[in-house]
Amino acid sequence: MARKQQLLVLVILSLATAVLTAGCTSQTASNQTAPVSGAVYETVLNVKDMSNQLEAGKIDAFVAWEPIVSQAQLNGTGVILAYSDAIWPQHVGDVIAIPNSSLQKLDRNALLCLIWAHVKGTDFINDPNNHDTVVQYIANDSGVSLQAANDSLKNVQYVADNNPNSIRDCYNELKNASYLNKSVTDLGYANESQFFNSFVIQDYSKEVNDNLSRDPNWKPPVVNSTINVGFLTADSTRLASIVAQKQGYYSACGLTVHFKEYGNGVAMMKDFETGALDAGYVGAVPTIEARVNDNAKIQIISEVNHGGSAIVVKPNGGILSLADLKGKVVGIPAVGGLQDIVLRKAAQQNNLSVSVN
């Protein structure tokens, strides 16, 4: 009898071990990253050509900024598959970046004027009473219809502060995805906190916002300065600068601004290096990459917006989900830009790789 009891106990223990082992194996497998199931092929295009290339069947989709994506959908050329905010929630879009040479060359009050005009422009955009005027500004500047301009506003959150946490989140995304080939210690910083204290300058936006909160009519001392500012082609995310120009905010404090257009943020970084540009409304992604990977002497003096990009696909092209991008050719403005990162995050979330076509 004792022998039978011992055998019964052994059988029960063996079954329990098998069940536990199976359970552990199943849990381990479920925690592993699923294997890559296919590739997405990206190709670099001028944003102005993307809709035509999509319509002609040269590409299956593209990733671009507002209001281009809204206009493509309104025209019936494309369908917005996913907004960048859905792929990368609350991501910072553009910033105002400035090379160190400009910080040394320009009068401090000139930079205060630049940020003051940006804050005033952002407040104007976010005031519902100005909606129709803002829509008209977008349409006139970007060459899109009033409806597309109106639709584009739904996909962009305009901001005028300088939150180091937003920039740090973007930095961490790039670092975790292995887009940064250097560490902050390679750049001579003791740690990341020291790096961000140097890279993200909060003084200007804080001074402007603090003064305006106390006195809405406050403005910086009048200057007599000229500044060259870059922006991206047909990009409504730099809307605050358009408003500042149209509403006379720059001239109100004696600042003359010459704008220069760029096809992507990576190209803008090159003119920062040469000194041809004093500041720019540019993506946070290429700014961080240039600062870390190339040790570019640039800093961020304000955020501009969150969100603002989208993946657009060909109507009736069989792409109904991000997973359907498998095997498709997708246009982007530049390798290493925000739209590239958005596409790669979308691919990764669906167990796809990305290859440059």
C-alpha positions as CSV (number, residue, x, y, z in Angstrom):
1,M,0.0,0.0,0.0
2,A,2.8,2.4,0.9
3,R,4.5,1.5,-2.3
4,K,1.4,2.4,-4.3
5,Q,1.1,5.7,-2.5
6,Q,4.7,6.6,-3.3
7,L,4.1,5.8,-7.0
8,L,0.9,7.9,-7.0
9,V,2.8,10.9,-5.5
10,L,5.6,10.5,-8.1
11,V,3.0,10.5,-10.9
12,I,1.3,13.6,-9.6
13,L,4.6,15.4,-9.1
14,S,5.7,14.5,-12.7
15,L,2.4,15.8,-14.1
16,A,2.7,19.0,-12.1
17,T,6.2,19.6,-13.3
18,A,5.2,19.0,-16.9
19,V,2.4,21.5,-16.6
20,L,4.6,24.1,-15.0
21,T,7.3,23.6,-17.6
22,A,4.9,23.9,-20.4
23,G,3.5,27.1,-18.8
24,C,7.0,28.6,-18.4
25,T,7.9,27.7,-22.0
26,S,4.7,29.3,-23.3
27,Q,5.2,32.4,-21.2
28,T,8.8,32.8,-22.4
29,A,7.8,32.4,-26.0
30,S,5.1,35.0,-25.7
31,N,7.6,37.5,-24.3
32,Q,10.0,37.0,-27.1
33,T,9.9,39.5,-30.0
34,A,8.1,38.0,-32.9
35,P,10.3,37.3,-36.0
36,V,10.3,39.8,-38.8
37,S,7.7,38.7,-41.3
38,G,8.7,41.0,-44.2
39,A,10.0,44.3,-45.3
40,V,8.8,47.8,-46.1
41,Y,10.8,49.6,-48.8
42,E,11.3,53.4,-48.3
43,T,12.4,55.8,-51.0
44,V,13.4,59.5,-50.6
45,L,11.1,62.0,-52.4
46,N,10.5,65.7,-52.5
47,V,7.2,66.2,-50.5
48,K,5.8,68.2,-53.4
49,D,6.1,65.1,-55.7
50,M,4.6,62.5,-53.3
51,S,1.0,62.8,-54.2
52,N,1.8,62.6,-58.0
53,Q,4.1,59.6,-57.4
54,L,1.3,57.9,-55.5
55,E,-1.3,58.6,-58.1
56,A,1.0,57.4,-60.8
57,G,1.6,54.1,-59.0
58,K,5.3,54.7,-58.5
59,I,4.9,54.3,-54.7
60,D,2.3,52.6,-52.6
61,A,2.3,55.1,-49.8
62,F,4.1,58.1,-48.3
63,V,4.8,59.7,-45.0
64,A,4.6,63.5,-44.9
65,W,3.6,66.5,-42.8
66,E,0.5,68.7,-42.8
67,P,-1.2,70.1,-44.8
68,I,0.2,67.9,-47.6
69,V,-1.4,64.7,-46.1
70,S,-4.8,66.4,-45.6
71,Q,-4.8,67.8,-49.2
72,A,-3.9,64.3,-50.6
73,Q,-6.9,62.8,-48.8
74,L,-9.2,65.6,-49.8
75,N,-8.2,65.3,-53.5
76,G,-8.8,61.5,-53.4
77,T,-5.2,60.9,-54.3
78,G,-4.6,59.2,-51.0
79,V,-6.2,58.0,-47.8
80,I,-4.7,58.7,-44.4
81,L,-3.9,55.3,-42.9
82,A,-2.5,56.5,-39.6
83,Y,-1.5,59.7,-38.0
84,S,2.0,59.9,-36.5
85,D,0.5,60.5,-33.0
86,A,-1.2,57.1,-33.1
87,I,2.1,55.4,-33.9
88,W,4.2,57.5,-31.6
89,P,1.9,59.1,-29.0
90,Q,2.5,62.8,-28.0
91,H,5.8,62.9,-29.9
92,V,7.4,66.3,-30.4
93,G,7.3,67.4,-34.0
94,D,9.3,70.5,-34.7
95,V,11.4,72.8,-32.6
96,I,13.2,76.1,-33.1
97,A,16.9,75.1,-33.4
98,I,19.8,77.5,-33.4
99,P,23.5,77.0,-34.0
100,N,25.9,78.1,-31.2
101,S,27.5,80.6,-33.7
102,S,24.2,82.5,-33.7
103,L,24.0,82.5,-30.0
104,Q,27.3,84.2,-29.9
105,K,26.6,86.5,-32.9
106,L,23.0,87.7,-32.2
107,D,22.0,90.2,-29.5
108,R,20.1,88.4,-26.7
109,N,17.2,90.7,-27.2
110,A,17.0,89.6,-30.8
111,L,16.5,86.0,-29.7
112,L,13.9,87.2,-27.1
113,C,12.1,88.9,-30.0
114,L,12.2,85.7,-32.0
115,I,10.7,83.7,-29.2
116,W,8.2,86.4,-28.2
117,A,6.9,86.4,-31.8
118,H,6.7,82.6,-31.8
119,V,4.7,82.6,-28.5
120,K,2.4,85.4,-29.7
121,G,1.9,83.5,-33.0
122,T,1.1,80.2,-31.1
123,D,-1.4,82.0,-28.9
124,F,-3.0,83.5,-32.0
125,I,-3.3,80.0,-33.5
126,N,-4.8,78.5,-30.4
127,D,-7.4,81.2,-30.0
128,P,-10.7,79.9,-31.5
129,N,-11.7,83.4,-32.5
130,N,-8.8,83.4,-35.1
131,H,-9.7,80.1,-36.7
132,D,-10.8,81.4,-40.1
133,T,-7.7,83.7,-40.3
134,V,-5.4,80.9,-39.4
135,V,-6.9,78.6,-42.0
136,Q,-6.5,81.3,-44.6
137,Y,-2.8,81.7,-43.7
138,I,-2.2,78.0,-44.1
139,A,-3.9,77.8,-47.4
140,N,-2.1,80.9,-48.8
141,D,1.4,79.7,-47.6
142,S,1.1,76.0,-48.5
143,G,-1.0,76.3,-51.7
144,V,-3.7,73.9,-50.4
145,S,-7.4,74.4,-50.3
146,L,-9.2,76.0,-47.3
147,Q,-10.8,72.7,-46.5
148,A,-7.4,70.9,-46.4
149,A,-6.0,73.7,-44.3
150,N,-8.9,73.4,-41.9
151,D,-8.4,69.6,-41.7
152,S,-4.7,69.9,-41.1
153,L,-5.3,71.8,-37.8
154,K,-6.9,68.7,-36.3
155,N,-3.6,66.8,-36.5
156,V,-1.2,69.3,-35.0
157,Q,-0.9,70.6,-31.4
158,Y,0.9,74.0,-31.4
159,V,3.1,74.8,-28.4
160,A,5.4,77.5,-27.4
161,D,7.3,76.2,-24.3
162,N,10.5,74.2,-24.1
163,N,9.9,71.1,-22.1
164,P,13.2,69.1,-21.7
165,N,11.1,65.9,-21.0
166,S,9.6,66.0,-24.5
167,I,13.0,66.3,-26.1
168,R,14.4,63.6,-23.8
169,D,11.6,61.3,-24.8
170,C,12.4,61.8,-28.4
171,Y,16.1,61.3,-27.6
172,N,15.3,58.0,-25.8
173,E,13.2,56.7,-28.7
174,L,16.2,57.4,-31.1
175,K,18.7,55.8,-28.7
176,N,16.5,52.7,-28.1
177,A,16.1,52.3,-31.9
178,S,19.9,52.6,-32.3
179,Y,19.7,55.8,-34.4
180,L,22.3,57.5,-32.2
181,N,25.8,56.2,-32.9
182,K,27.4,58.1,-30.0
183,S,26.7,58.6,-26.3
184,V,26.6,61.9,-24.4
185,T,29.9,60.9,-22.8
186,D,31.4,60.7,-26.2
187,L,30.5,64.3,-26.6
188,G,32.2,65.2,-23.3
189,Y,29.2,65.2,-20.9
190,A,29.3,63.5,-17.6
191,N,25.7,62.2,-18.0
192,E,22.5,62.8,-19.9
193,S,21.2,65.4,-17.4
194,Q,24.2,67.6,-18.1
195,F,23.8,67.1,-21.8
196,F,20.1,68.2,-21.8
197,N,20.9,71.2,-19.6
198,S,23.2,72.4,-22.3
199,F,21.2,71.2,-25.4
200,V,17.7,72.5,-24.4
201,I,17.8,76.2,-23.5
202,Q,14.8,77.2,-21.5
203,D,15.8,80.8,-20.6
204,Y,14.2,82.5,-23.6
205,S,10.8,80.8,-23.6
206,K,10.6,81.0,-19.8
207,E,11.3,84.7,-19.7
208,V,8.9,85.4,-22.5
209,N,6.1,83.3,-21.1
210,D,6.6,84.6,-17.5
211,N,6.4,88.2,-18.7
212,L,3.4,87.6,-20.9
213,S,1.5,85.8,-18.0
214,R,2.0,88.9,-15.9
215,D,1.3,91.4,-18.7
216,P,-0.2,90.2,-22.0
217,N,1.0,93.5,-23.6
218,W,4.6,92.9,-22.7
219,K,7.2,92.8,-25.4
220,P,11.0,92.6,-25.4
221,P,13.2,95.7,-25.9
222,V,13.1,96.9,-29.5
223,V,16.1,95.8,-31.6
224,N,17.4,96.6,-35.0
225,S,18.5,93.1,-36.1
226,T,18.2,90.8,-39.1
227,I,17.9,87.0,-38.7
228,N,17.9,84.2,-41.3
229,V,15.3,81.5,-40.4
230,G,14.8,78.2,-42.2
231,F,11.5,76.3,-42.6
232,L,10.3,73.1,-44.4
233,T,8.5,73.1,-47.7
234,A,4.7,73.4,-47.5
235,D,4.9,72.7,-43.8
236,S,2.1,74.1,-41.7
237,T,3.7,73.0,-38.5
238,R,5.8,76.2,-38.6
239,L,2.5,78.1,-38.7
240,A,3.5,80.3,-35.7
241,S,6.2,82.0,-37.8
242,I,3.7,82.7,-40.6
243,V,1.3,84.2,-38.1
244,A,4.1,86.2,-36.5
245,Q,5.0,87.6,-39.9
246,K,1.4,88.4,-41.0
247,Q,0.4,89.9,-37.7
248,G,3.6,92.1,-37.5
249,Y,5.0,90.5,-34.4
250,Y,8.6,90.5,-35.8
251,S,8.5,94.1,-36.9
252,A,6.8,95.2,-33.6
253,C,10.1,94.5,-31.8
254,G,12.4,95.6,-34.6
255,L,13.3,92.2,-36.0
256,T,13.7,91.6,-39.7
257,V,13.4,87.9,-40.7
258,H,14.5,86.4,-43.9
259,F,13.0,83.0,-44.5
260,K,14.7,80.2,-46.4
261,E,12.9,77.0,-47.6
262,Y,14.3,73.5,-47.2
263,G,13.1,70.1,-48.5
264,N,13.9,68.4,-45.2
265,G,15.5,69.0,-41.8
266,V,18.6,67.1,-42.7
267,A,19.4,69.7,-45.4
268,M,18.8,72.5,-42.9
269,M,21.4,71.1,-40.5
270,K,24.1,71.6,-43.2
271,D,23.4,75.3,-43.4
272,F,23.6,75.6,-39.6
273,E,27.2,74.2,-39.9
274,T,28.2,76.8,-42.6
275,G,26.6,79.8,-40.7
276,A,24.2,80.5,-43.6
277,L,21.3,80.1,-41.2
278,D,20.7,81.7,-37.8
279,A,17.7,79.6,-36.7
280,G,15.2,77.2,-38.1
281,Y,11.8,75.6,-37.6
282,V,12.9,72.0,-38.0
283,G,12.1,68.5,-36.8
284,A,13.3,67.5,-33.3
285,V,14.6,64.2,-34.8
286,P,17.2,65.5,-37.2
287,T,18.2,68.1,-34.6
288,I,18.9,65.5,-32.0
289,E,20.6,63.2,-34.5
290,A,22.9,66.1,-35.8
291,R,23.8,67.1,-32.2
292,V,24.6,63.6,-31.0
293,N,25.9,61.8,-34.1
294,D,27.7,64.7,-35.8
295,N,28.5,66.7,-32.6
296,A,26.8,69.6,-34.4
297,K,27.0,72.8,-32.3
298,I,23.3,73.4,-32.1
299,Q,20.7,73.9,-29.4
300,I,16.9,73.9,-29.0
301,I,15.3,77.2,-27.8
302,S,11.7,76.3,-28.1
303,E,9.3,73.5,-29.1
304,V,6.9,74.3,-31.9
305,N,4.4,71.4,-32.1
306,H,3.5,67.8,-31.3
307,G,2.2,65.4,-34.0
308,G,1.7,66.8,-37.5
309,S,2.6,63.9,-39.8
310,A,0.7,60.9,-41.3
311,I,1.1,57.8,-43.5
312,V,-0.9,58.2,-46.7
313,V,-1.8,55.2,-48.9
314,K,-3.2,54.7,-52.3
315,P,-7.0,54.4,-52.4
316,N,-8.2,50.8,-53.1
317,G,-4.6,49.7,-53.0
318,G,-5.2,46.9,-50.6
319,I,-3.5,48.7,-47.7
320,L,-6.0,48.6,-44.9
321,S,-3.7,48.4,-41.9
322,L,-0.1,49.1,-41.0
323,A,0.7,45.4,-41.4
324,D,-0.4,45.6,-45.1
325,L,2.7,47.8,-45.8
326,K,4.6,44.6,-46.1
327,G,6.4,44.6,-49.5
328,K,5.2,48.1,-50.3
329,V,7.3,51.1,-51.4
330,V,6.8,54.2,-49.2
331,G,8.0,57.7,-49.9
332,I,9.7,59.7,-47.2
333,P,11.3,63.2,-47.2
334,A,14.6,62.1,-45.8
335,V,16.4,59.1,-44.2
336,G,16.9,60.0,-40.5
337,G,14.0,62.5,-40.4
338,L,10.8,62.3,-38.3
339,Q,8.8,60.7,-41.1
340,D,11.4,58.0,-41.5
341,I,11.3,57.2,-37.7
342,V,7.5,57.1,-37.8
343,L,7.5,54.6,-40.6
344,R,10.1,52.5,-38.8
345,K,8.1,52.5,-35.6
346,A,5.0,51.5,-37.5
347,A,6.9,48.7,-39.2
348,Q,8.5,47.5,-35.9
349,Q,5.0,47.4,-34.2
350,N,3.9,45.0,-37.0
351,N,7.0,42.8,-37.1
352,L,8.3,44.3,-40.3
353,S,11.7,45.6,-41.3
354,V,12.5,48.7,-43.3
355,S,14.9,48.8,-46.2
356,V,16.0,51.8,-48.3
357,N,14.8,51.3,-51.8
